Amino acid sequence: MPTLTRLAAMVLFGALTYFLGLRYQLLFDDPPRSLMAGSLFLAVVAGFVGWSFVGPRIGRSYLRAFTVVIQGYLATLLLALFLYGFYDAFTQGYAMRYKDFGDAFQGVIGVAIAHVTRMLDRDFMVLLGGISVIITLVVTTVFRVAEARRTEY
């Protein structure tokens, strides 16, 4: 069921994750020329997670909402790595880089580990925590206001 909380979670997750994706790509030793494509993909995945996972689980508690937002970012990471790995396995397999499923699986896991290791940069994690706090405050406040309006009538 569509709610303001779900909409707020989707918009905030998508928009702030787009910014986060741009910052992540700057962590590469040789940043990609086009920063928009990867960040846009990440924003779409995050928007989906915000709508389907985070929005319905937000309640009145700020602390609980913060844990839901962190879980949402973990779900975004796992879903984005899975979709990227699926794409990479097919494109690299077509280019004959991977000979069989075992090679593709090892390649995808290796790329995922490289991404996660790169994300463990202290400044990036502080930025992620700050963004998580902002999303928590806004989405929980939207929930409280919408719930107060709903129960007022």
SULBELNOR-V324987 format. One record per residue. N is the residue number from 0. RES is the residue in one small letter. BURIAL is 1 if it has 16 or more other ideal C-beta (glycine too) atoms within 10 Angstrom, else 0. Layout:
# SULBELNOR-V324987
n->N res->RES burial->BURIAL
n->N res->RES burial->BURIAL
This chain:
# SULBELNOR-V324987
n->0 res->m burial->0
n->1 res->p burial->0
n->2 res->t burial->1
n->3 res->l burial->1
n->4 res->t burial->1
n->5 res->r burial->1
n->6 res->l burial->1
n->7 res->a burial->1
n->8 res->a burial->1
n->9 res->m burial->1
n->10 res->v burial->0
n->11 res->l burial->1
n->12 res->f burial->1
n->13 res->g burial->1
n->14 res->a burial->0
n->15 res->l burial->1
n->16 res->t burial->1
n->17 res->y burial->1
n->18 res->f burial->0
n->19 res->l burial->1
n->20 res->g burial->1
n->21 res->l burial->1
n->22 res->r burial->1
n->23 res->y burial->1
n->24 res->q burial->1
n->25 res->l burial->0
n->26 res->l burial->0
n->27 res->f burial->0
n->28 res->d burial->0
n->29 res->d burial->0
n->30 res->p burial->0
n->31 res->p burial->0
n->32 res->r burial->0
n->33 res->s burial->0
n->34 res->l burial->0
n->35 res->m burial->0
n->36 res->a burial->0
n->37 res->g burial->1
n->38 res->s burial->1
n->39 res->l burial->0
n->40 res->f burial->1
n->41 res->l burial->1
n->42 res->a burial->1
n->43 res->v burial->0
n->44 res->v burial->1
n->45 res->a burial->1
n->46 res->g burial->1
n->47 res->f burial->1
n->48 res->v burial->1
n->49 res->g burial->1
n->50 res->w burial->1
n->51 res->s burial->0
n->52 res->f burial->1
n->53 res->v burial->1
n->54 res->g burial->1
n->55 res->p burial->0
n->56 res->r burial->0
n->57 res->i burial->1
n->58 res->g burial->0
n->59 res->r burial->0
n->60 res->s burial->0
n->61 res->y burial->0
n->62 res->l burial->0
n->63 res->r burial->0
n->64 res->a burial->1
n->65 res->f burial->1
n->66 res->t burial->0
n->67 res->v burial->1
n->68 res->v burial->1
n->69 res->i burial->1
n->70 res->q burial->0
n->71 res->g burial->1
n->72 res->y burial->1
n->73 res->l burial->0
n->74 res->a burial->1
n->75 res->t burial->1
n->76 res->l burial->1
n->77 res->l burial->0
n->78 res->l burial->1
n->79 res->a burial->1
n->80 res->l burial->1
n->81 res->f burial->0
n->82 res->l burial->0
n->83 res->y burial->1
n->84 res->g burial->1
n->85 res->f burial->0
n->86 res->y burial->0
n->87 res->d burial->1
n->88 res->a burial->1
n->89 res->f burial->0
n->90 res->t burial->0
n->91 res->q burial->1
n->92 res->g burial->1
n->93 res->y burial->0
n->94 res->a burial->0
n->95 res->m burial->0
n->96 res->r burial->0
n->97 res->y burial->1
n->98 res->k burial->0
n->99 res->d burial->0
n->100 res->f burial->0
n->101 res->g burial->0
n->102 res->d burial->0
n->103 res->a burial->1
n->104 res->f burial->0
n->105 res->q burial->0
n->106 res->g burial->1
n->107 res->v burial->1
n->108 res->i burial->0
n->109 res->g burial->0
n->110 res->v burial->1
n->111 res->a burial->1
n->112 res->i burial->0
n->113 res->a burial->0
n->114 res->h burial->1
n->115 res->v burial->0
n->116 res->t burial->0
n->117 res->r burial->0
n->118 res->m burial->0
n->119 res->l burial->0
n->120 res->d burial->0
n->121 res->r burial->0
n->122 res->d burial->0
n->123 res->f burial->1
n->124 res->m burial->0
n->125 res->v burial->0
n->126 res->l burial->1
n->127 res->l burial->1
n->128 res->g burial->0
n->129 res->g burial->0
n->130 res->i burial->1
n->131 res->s burial->1
n->132 res->v burial->0
n->133 res->i burial->0
n->134 res->i burial->1
n->135 res->t burial->1
n->136 res->l burial->0
n->137 res->v burial->1
n->138 res->v burial->1
n->139 res->t burial->1
n->140 res->t burial->0
n->141 res->v burial->1
n->142 res->f burial->1
n->143 res->r burial->0
n->144 res->v burial->0
n->145 res->a burial->0
n->146 res->e burial->0
n->147 res->a burial->0
n->148 res->r burial->0
n->149 res->r burial->0
n->150 res->t burial->0
n->151 res->e burial->0
n->152 res->y burial->0
